[in-house]
């Protein structure tokens, strides 16, 4: 059997698959089974696989002399089944160079294109602003996942090649993920996740690939828009598109998608993700304590500009003629099982949610007891139902009862009204040995915050690639958030920082960073350990961190407090609008779980320093966001009043056992003596006393000691190594009497005065004649010789002396050395002494 196959237009492979056809065309031994060239008509799952085959393109069957011997050609398959060429999914079925659209955002053009790169993916898009370009791909499986949630994975990776650099690690390639990559991935995830259909439990992956970075435009905003475009242009069910912009505030003017240079002078860094009809999907902001009205105006301007991007993506979708796939199944609870669960458990659940004596643990236990009883009864009535349908039916009933209590009766499960705070207790100076500490308790959320000072050298050093790609530089303030399993009465592995901990810590860090003085002489590390958690632990970390900083004596500009505002809505999927809603101040964990929004805001009495909004809805009106900001501002001021009762302002002085910083002035001529050969003295100083030295300028060093006693040891050590370092102000061109202390092959070591550090007088400066060893001149240890002084070497401060020059008949004046001058620690720059004859 011989066949010559050609690639069909637009790409494709025979239904038997590349491997099956290759095996069918290869001679087989007698009795061997050949794979069928024409399989049975595919089911829904097989159809999806067939569409993937169609995107495989041409594959060689053999090669002769390096050239392809056979190519795909549409075959006439036996059995009358014919060539069933299913169209490839997503962009792979679209031949040609692709399509592009330019959108004007903030006075600059952003280009969105598709159909040219990565066409095997379900969806692919390239977004370019200036010379920065990001490609984003979207792929979703057609087989349901075993997970009982939306298994969405977003990976944003910085590429060294995109910035024109080579990684500096041993393997010279990208390894692991940086904090910036994880935080950007979380922002993209939070922007697109709310728009997936309810019950869409299919593994979905979004990959953001940096193609080029110009160092002017940040690629993270392009990645969000690229993810929106890739999903909208794919056949993956998704209720988009969305648009995203960054808003800056420079000299009182809002700037859309500011450049990296402009961001350095901006007091606001706001990322807005918007949906059609001017709705908000996601917000993330860092602000330099800006006023509420300026912040609200920036949000409105940002949402307005996202609509231009949405329209551009919609235009691409219309030109592409995208048709969304029909999913095999959406995992939602059947109505009949939900109704039965409601009859069985409504009264019991209602009683638990209206009993305000319950705390988190007892309420969860009561609900779980009702769950087990109800699920057993449902299994008896619906034996053919899947386990997920039984569990989800109970969840739907519980969620409806909880939300209706808030919407209709204005009742919360702990007895508070909609705008009340939980009880707050604060303590500071928990442990005397710590540089600063505070315990913040809000309801059943308890956070212990500590402050640690260290040297400036301990600041976070950014690698070259992160600096080139994202502009992240070294920082001397950091907040680390820890969420151990016991905080929720659970058991789990205590390993490295997960994505959630990293995100919560970054939010609390952004909330506190604006109040840290820029010229603080230490690196500051705040650790926030969640001891109990029942909602809003990240905002509790901001409150506790603020108290701990003031307890440590950090001269912060003002105190910071944070609060989480929730939302419960009556949403109409048909209209895509809110029929009714309630905002909740200081939400519990269960209110976050059953609610529609987690609105976290932190700031001072004056303004806002950080904001993060996560939604479960495909968008909310700007009006709701403005109301949440107003409600959060009122709660923030109330929290600050309670915190001020414990500690109203920073302590005037740091603790006695805290670290100490002093400066040392080392003249250039004495630097070699101070450092020692191979930096021996500095290494020994750091090893024995625990201090850290860093050079501030050519003649000044900073000494950091973790405790005052360590600084005292360092002073004694420096005095010891410098006690014989005495020197006079030598006169240029004068002749001095030197004593030989050592004979070396290269010259002699001499001293001009008894306590002086010996210096080398090289063979070339011993005599007019060329000698190989000082013994040729009969020189001995202890012998006195005359040398002439020619100043110091400008690079290393070494004396320049010569005996050879004295063999000329020039007249010389002999000098006697008496005055002394030494290294000064913690004082002013020493004055030069004079020499006497």
Buried (B, 14 or more C-beta within 10 A) or exposed (E): EEEEBEBBEBBBBBBBBBEBBBBBBEEEEEEEEEBBBBBEEBEEEBBBBBBBBBBBBBBEBEEEEEEEEBEBEBBEBEEEBEEBBBBBBBBBBBEEEBBBBEBEBBEEEBBBBBBBBBBBBBBBBBBBBBEBBBBBBBBBBBEBBEEEEBBBEBBBBBBBBBBEBEBEEEEEEBEEBBBBBBBBBBBBBBBBBBBBBEBBBBBBBBBBBBBBBBBBBBBBBBBBBBBBBBBBBBBBBBBBBBBBBBBBBBEEEBBBBBBEEEBEEBBBBBBBBBBBEBBBBBBBBBBBBBEBEBBBBBBBBBBBBBBBBBBBBBBBBEEBEBEEBEBEEEBBBBEEBBEBBBEBBBEBBBEBBBBEEBEBEEBBEBBEEBBEBBBEBBEEEBEEBEEBBBBBBBBBBBBBBBBBBBBEEEBBBBEBEBBBBBEBEBBBBBEEEBBBBBBBBBBBBBBBBBBBBBBBEBBBEBBEBBBBBBBBEEBBBBBBBBBBEBBBEEEEEEEEBEEEBBBBBBBBBBBBBBBBEEEBBBBBBBBBBBBBBBBBBBBBBBBBBBBBBBBBBBBBEBBBBBBBBBBBBEBEEEEBBBEEBBBBBBBBBBBBBBBBBBBBBBBBBEBBBBBBBBBBBBBBBBEBBBBBBBBBBEBBBBBBEBBBEBBEEBBEEBBEEBBBBBEBBBBBBBBBBBBBEEEEBBEEBBEEBBBBBEEEEEBEBBBBBBBEEBBEBBBEBBEEBBEEBBBBEBBEEBBBBBBBBEBEEEBBBBBBBEEBBBBBBBBEBBBEEEBEBBEEBEBEEEEEBEBBBBEBEEEEBEBEBBBBBBEEEEEBEEBEBEEEBBBBBEEEEEEEEEBEE
